[in-house]
């Protein structure tokens, strides 16, 4: 197996980046970048901690990220499984990276920055969903933000409904956990999940 051992070897193999891939990177939100971010209901949040890396899906009704100013992004932390992997990493290492997806758009956004976990009522109560508020808000200071080349989404044909998987063609969460843990009641888990999710969404 022939491996690349240095950045110099990579640069020789791939060549120089095109101008657009350099000038698109900014340390703040342009008006156009803000419009893109506010159109997104889903991001993947990457964090780093003592145990290693973590990447967590984050979704919300409407838009998942809220622009405070052109250097600051807010992300309410709604209910989940209480593992708090991302939050644990952030309080120990503030570095974060976001991959921002917009349904129907082949363009994505990338954002790198530093985050803190805020629990002030003045902050959490700004976000309301069915009379409920997040227990914390992730406040992200932007280091760099830029639009991502559309090739990956185009190659994947990501938003083509003809390519969507059919219901029942993949294993359920209950089936997967039953394989991992002998005796786990996967059937009950799958049967109860829709009602449980509806009651604990926010």
RAURJO-V338591 format. One record per residue. RES is the residue in one letter. PSI is psi as a letter, one per 40 degrees, with the letter a starting at -180 (999 if undefined). Layout:
<<RES | PSI> <RES | PSI>>
This chain:
<<X | h> <X | h> <X | i> <X | h> <X | e> <X | i> <X | d> <X | d> <X | d> <X | d> <X | d> <X | d> <X | d> <X | d> <X | a> <X | i> <X | i> <X | i> <X | d> <X | d> <X | e> <X | d> <X | e> <X | e> <X | h> <X | i> <X | e> <X | i> <X | h> <X | i> <X | d> <X | d> <X | d> <X | d> <X | d> <X | d> <X | d> <X | e> <X | e> <X | h> <X | e> <X | h> <X | i> <X | h> <X | h> <X | h> <X | i> <X | h> <X | a> <X | d> <X | e> <X | a> <X | i> <X | i> <X | h> <X | h> <X | h> <X | h> <X | i> <X | i> <X | h> <X | b> <X | i> <X | d> <X | i> <X | h> <X | h> <X | d> <X | a> <X | e> <X | e> <X | h> <X | i> <X | h> <X | h> <X | h> <X | g> <X | i> <X | i> <X | a> <X | e> <X | e> <X | d> <X | f> <X | d> <X | d> <X | d> <X | d> <X | d> <X | d> <X | e> <X | d> <X | h> <X | e> <X | h> <X | i> <X | h> <X | h> <X | h> <X | h> <X | i> <X | h> <X | h> <X | e> <X | h> <X | e> <X | h> <X | i> <X | i> <X | h> <X | h> <X | h> <X | a> <X | i> <X | i> <X | i> <X | h> <X | h> <X | e> <X | h> <X | d> <X | d> <X | d> <X | d> <X | e> <X | e> <X | h> <X | h> <X | h> <X | f> <X | e> <X | i> <X | i> <X | i> <X | d> <X | i> <X | h> <X | h> <X | h> <X | h> <X | h> <X | h> <X | d> <X | i> <X | i> <X | i> <X | i> <X | i> <X | h> <X | e> <X | d> <X | d> <X | d> <X | d> <X | d> <X | e> <X | f> <X | d> <X | e> <X | h> <X | d> <X | e> <X | e> <X | i> <X | i> <X | i> <X | h> <X | e> <X | e> <X | i> <X | i> <X | i> <X | d> <X | d> <X | d> <X | d> <X | d> <X | d> <X | d> <X | d> <X | h> <X | h> <X | e> <X | h> <X | g> <X | d> <X | d> <X | d> <X | d> <X | d> <X | d> <X | e> <X | d> <X | d> <X | d> <X | d> <X | d> <X | d> <X | e> <X | f> <X | d> <X | 999>>
